[in-house]
Amino acid sequence: MDYKELYEAWLADPYFDEETKKELESIKGDENEIKERFYTELEFGTAGLRGIIGAGINRMNVYTVRKATQGLANYINKQGKASQGVAIAFDSRRMSPEFADVAALCLAANGIKAYVFESLRPTPELSYAVRKLSCIAGINITASHNPPEYNGYKVYWEDGAQITPPHDSGIMDEVKAITDFSVCKTMEKEEAKKQGLYEVIGAAIDDAYMEELKKQVIHWDSIKEVGKDITIVYTPLHGTGNIPARRVLKEIGFDHVYVVPEQELPDGEFPTVSYPNPEAKEAFALALSLAKEKNADLVLATDPDADRLGVYVKDTKSGEYICLTGNMSGCLLADYEISQRKEMDGKLPEDGALIKTIVTSNMADAIAKYYGVNLIEVLTGFKFIGQQILGFETKGTGTYLFGFEESYGCLIGTHARDKDAIVATMALCEAAAYYKTKGKTLWDAMIDMYERYGYYKDNVVSIEKKGMEGLAEIKRIMDTLREKMPESFGSYKVVSTRDYQKDIIKDLATGEEKPTGLPKSNVLYFDMTDNVWLCVRPSGTEPKIKLYYGVVGTSLEDAEKKSEELGKIVKDMLNSL
């Protein structure tokens, strides 16, 4: 059926509820809107589902959520793992509790027990709960930092990481195989509870998760000495971070934590920001105002599902608050965690590893080299870092020291297998206390790193391409670049290219080719002279094409200048395609 026929079928089919039909009736005559909702199915990809809430096969609604869950249930049952159950969490977004229940009751109807959090919880706690409860899988209802009209559905496997091969393709195949919504099972909640197939979880998991976080503290002595002298401003951006972030900071000894009152309570409309993203300066407007009032040492913001952390630190010399990018805060924490574990233990494990994604700062490489630990590079997506941790555990070799990605996400410890902004909040405050005992601020520590490793400056440009026309445009851009790889960007010569889709690294001087060693992915990477790099990839979660690039300067000013110049060259290149 074409999109018009599908639209009419939804209106006529008694399976779909009256509210859904009423919404569809309201767009009658709007050809473009009908087309957008029905021209294709909301794809269940490697990151699960993410889309605009609404009626239709290309939208997030109870029917698409139930279909995704039925596919997951079919996969679990075929694996013979139904008895382990599935943990389910949700955030503060529109329809999140409802979608969580739809998923839980579909699982229950398929004989799979659902452990459902009593109220909203952060993503890392869901990752932790999967392992704590020995579940076969986890479901998290969240669209992370997307605008309010979006929601999402992430699937985790028993190791606590988001699904990776072979489970991702196995689940996707099962979801695709469902061609009729009416085969998707459900049952009444009370009946599910009565049969022991729906269990509410909460405080016990919270307490256990907190204890795991506190195990990661290295310098209790520093917190005891100066924790009372450090002032922190924090905002959960209307999301899930408020209670756990405040709790862990209080329990380890930080008393002066001020939460932005306007952004404290959960609200899926995100009324104080247009975009609840800690990467956006706008998200910090209220927090920075409060920080100036309280003379705060650092300013922290977690995104709605609390897996990513945005940071501003005070430069005491200028009195200004300086934004740390995800690369900067990640490198700051990596250096702190690795250096202090070395100091505490006298040495680092011989098989110790720092893990980063391919679009993350090359400063990570310099840190790993300085401390003599392994640097492991993985594809974009924190699940691949989680996959490495699982590999260490199953092989019995490799010690996880730290892992991060440029998009404001990292993990300290192995209690979770996804980004954890709660443990990052705790660790950054601890680092602030430690450096304070040395007469330094976090910004001083950052400058020390630049002096030691080089003034690395990394950036990302995201270009939005909405709808089916946008998808076609993104494909055209990637195909054009792939067909004729640029040999230079301005004065920077391309030394080698990496095509992760074709699994080829090519040395431009010799023509030698070798495999990337990573799974196939639609990503192009250019290594250039002077340690400059560029990576181009479509976003896996948003209708965007992303361009990541990095330079190394001799000072902050030099690095900034080089980054601006390269950014202009990259944008001009894209516009010319």
TATA-V962882 format. One record per run of one state. SS is the DSSP state (H for helix, E for strand, C for the rest). FROM is the first residue (numbers start at 1). TO is the last residue. If there is no record, write none. Layout:
ss->(SS SS)
from->(FROM FROM)
to->(TO TO)
//
This chain:
ss->(C H C H C H C E C E C E C H C H C E C H C E C H C E C E C E C H C H C H C E C H C H C E C H C E C H C H C E C E C E C H C E C H C E C H C E C E C H C H C E C H C E C E C E C E C E H C E C E C H C)
from->(1 3 13 18 26 31 39 45 46 48 54 60 61 62 80 82 85 86 91 96 110 114 118 123 133 137 142 150 158 162 163 167 177 181 184 189 195 198 202 203 215 220 230 231 236 241 253 256 260 261 264 281 295 298 303 309 315 321 325 326 346 352 358 363 372 374 379 383 396 399 406 409 412 421 438 442 454 455 465 467 484 488 490 492 500 504 508 513 515 523 529 532 533 539 544 554 556 577)
to->(2 12 17 25 30 38 44 45 47 53 59 60 61 79 81 84 85 90 95 109 113 117 122 132 136 141 149 157 161 162 166 176 180 183 188 194 197 201 202 214 219 229 230 235 240 252 255 259 260 263 280 294 297 302 308 314 320 324 325 345 351 357 362 371 373 378 382 395 398 405 408 411 420 437 441 453 454 464 466 483 487 489 491 499 503 507 512 514 522 528 531 532 538 543 553 555 576 577)
//
